Amino acid sequence: MNNVAVLIIFAVLALVILVNLYNVLGRKVGFRSEDKALGAQKPNEIESGGKLERPAESRNPSLDALKARDVNFNETNFLEKARETYEQVVLAFHKGELEPVKDRLSEKVYASFSDAVAARTEAPKQILSFVESPKADIDTIEYKDEQAQLRVRFLSEMVYETQAGENGEAAQKLYRRAAEYWTFQRAYKNMNGSWILARVEAAKA
């Protein structure tokens, strides 16, 4: 009888140990890949490369609004055209020959530039050129008087060259940096039209 009792006791202890082991080893430890489908995905999150990521917020809500009005608007193309206009207008103003760029200027800007050219006592003797392509970034976007207005910040470095004179004057080069805001505008109802220069302001370098 004693042997039977001992066997029963060992059997009960073995059963208890097995149950405890199952309870410990049978639990999930940590996060497993198959649990991903069971987890609740948070709002505004997307899965990328096995990770949940939040989509990047727009850095310029006004730019999004402009693109909503004009689905063909492209920021890179606009800045390329704006930079081209900046270079051509600056050179034309320096030479005093505004007629070739007149269609890119508003009436107010054209009149202001024309008055400045007319006030010169003599034609410029220096040759103006850009050291490198000006840097351009969209600063602000506004809607005013049925016009979309984009203010662009330009940073440029120019060189003014004076040729050697007949009387022995040495050739000279004068470097100048400029920081300006140029505001371009276009009518809402003509979003396929050209952007024209509406205002020029000084900016901090």
Secondary structure, DSSP 4 states (H G I P E B T S, - for coil): -HHHHHHHHHHHHHHHHHHHHHHHHTS--S--GGGTTTSPPPTT-EEETTEEEPPPPPS-HHHHHHHHH-TT--HHHHHHHHHHHHHHHHHHHHHT--GGGGGGB-HHHHHHHHHHHHT-SS---SEEEESSPPEEEEEEEEEETTEEEEEEEEEEEEEEEEPPPTTSPPPEEEEEEEEEEEEEEEEGGGTTS--EEEEEEE---
